[in-house]
């Protein structure tokens, strides 16, 4: 194995002991899991690497002078590596690891004397309380300059409470409007907020349907009752009113629903022109499979989450064909950046992997600008600069520019569609890689 960089420190379960019990060197040797391909690529790798020595970690007493001389820069990563959202956490971790290795292979943070990015990864599980707990531990015990995470909005909201109290920047790709809507000064959201995503989820397909001569007159909305689902459904609802489209079903359901039959029966009775579900993988798969098995063939426009990962196509087969989804980004927009991910991990670079790579890229650029790991200096660099090129440039809209709330003002959602094994960008026209297929009535 080519050993160019260190693999991540993987604190795979914050519920089991202290963080120090699963420490390893980082950014010098690639994790064996990072090269895994084939059917097991989405399986959670719970392997822990034993510590080779305390000298690899920066302590809370490490001086800025040492940093300037090229010491590692500890970056916390809090993602769900177990529980219902584990596959998304693994995808996110892989994207961050790819970006970290690229930064380190290119000389590290030059403004800090070539300091290497040292990833310290913690499992939030899929529980908000654990996300906050492991975030607090990373800050208290590992001297992290910033934290990236935690994929699901409910996890990121809890994590942001911890980072705000400790005055540590949090870079996230979570959707919820509440992420940047609470007046926090240390949170930075690199993609559009959920209501904007929900608006695009309807605006794009409405235009596609109009172009196909089958304008949308009525729609059905179903959404999980989490921060992600409720915020995005709000955007759908408001946009339907603006476009004069009737909402004939507007139904919330609990995350992890075990029987979607009542939802699908209700949907059948609406005779809607299209359905807009906002859900993660397992719920989304149940919804589509039950619809298609019952002969309901209306167009489906998912709300990202579980609709835009290879597992969705693998689970549904032909039922996934032509399913649309809104997305913050897609791998086909910049294959020169995303192809190395597929070569390394064996599947296309899903949006959460892309956007977490963006988070690290923006952080690295901010460190180059500030030349300092001090929280105030880093926060000012993040807030007062526009980040373009590299991973930051893959975000539709051209880059990252945070407003006073920490929201990226440049981000623009896109619409993607399943075509065989490929997830292709079909809207808006200026970035589409293929024409959309509208099979509605």
Secondary structure, DSSP 4 states (H G I P E B T S, - for coil): ----BPPPEEE--TTSS-GGGG----SBS--GGGG--SGGGGS-----PPPS-GGGS--TT--HHHHHTT--EEEEEEE--SSTTHHHHHHHHHHHHHHHHHHHHTTSBGGGTSBPEEEEEEE-TT-HHHHHHHHHHHHHHH--SEEEE-SSHHHHHHHHHHHHHTT-EEEE----GGGSSS--SSEEE-S--HHHHHHHHHHHHHHHHHHTT----EEEEEEESSHHHHHHHHHHHHHHHHHT-EEEEEEEE-TT-S--HHHHHHHHHHT-SEEEEE--HHHHHHHHHHHHHTT---EEEE-SGGGGSHHHHHHHGGGGTT-EEEES--GGG-HHHHHHHHHHHSS---HHHHHHHHHHHHHHHHHHHH----HHHHHHHHHT-EE-SGGGGGSTTSSEEB-TTSBBSS---EEEEEETTEEEEEESTTT-SS-------
